Amino acid sequence: MLPHIVAGLPSALHVTALSDQSVFVKSAVVGVTREALIAAALTALMILLFLGSWRATLIIAVSIPLAVLTSLIALSALGIAIVVITDTKLNNAIAFPGGGTLTAANAAYVHFTNYEVNAHYSLTSALTLGAAYTFTDGKFDNAGNAASPKWNQLSLLSDYALSNRTDVYAVANWSHLSGGLNSAAPGNSSLTAFEGASSYVGGIAATKNQVVVGAGLRTRF
C-alpha cells in the first residue's frame, strides 16, 4: 500500500519507511496456517486409527481446511475483519493520552487490552458503509491511584467518493466507561482520563456515556 500512497505525493516529498509491522503479521499468518494444517492432519490420523476408514479420513482431512478457506474468502468478500486484539503494557509510565489530552501517570503500571470487530461494505463504487465495536480493558496502578477502567465503543461510518482524490464522510461514535478509579490516596489528584467516557475526537465527557457525531471533506494531494 505504501508505494501507491507515495506515488500520489509530490515528487519533492521523500518518504522513508522506518519499520514494517507487516513482517510480524505475515509471520503470525504463517504460524496460524501451520497450526491449522497440523490440527487437520492429527484429526484425520485419529479418525483413521479409531474408525479404520480411509474415506472418512479423507473427508475430514479435506473439509477442515476447505471450511477455513471458505470462511476467509467470505469474510474478505464482505469486508469483515476477524477480531483484532492489541495488548499494550507500560512500566514506569510518565504520561499517556486520554481524550485528546495528556494525563500524568507518575511512574505507573499501565495495561490496555483492546478487542475489536469491524466490517465495511461497499454499496456502490462510491458509497461505503462501515461499523466497528471495540472493548478496552484497562488497568492502572501507582503509589497514589488505582483504576480498572473498561470502555465499550461503537462506531459507524459512511463515506462517499466525489472523485478519485476527494470524498465526504460522516462518523458517529458512542462510548461508555465502566469501572474507573478504584482508589486514590488522600491529597492525590484523580485521573481525569478515568472519570468519564472519552474518545480522541470528543475529549473526556462529564458522564460515563459519550456520543460524538462528525462529518468532513477530505482531499488527497
Salt bridges, closest charged atoms under 4 A:
GLU35 OE2 - ARG34 NE 3.99
ASP87 OD1 - HIS111 NE2 2.76
ASP137 OD2 - LYS139 NZ 3.65
ASP137 OD1 - LYS150 NZ 3.56
ASP159 OD2 - ARG218 NH2 3.17
ASP167 OD2 - ARG218 NH2 2.76
ASP167 OD1 - ARG220 NH1 3.43
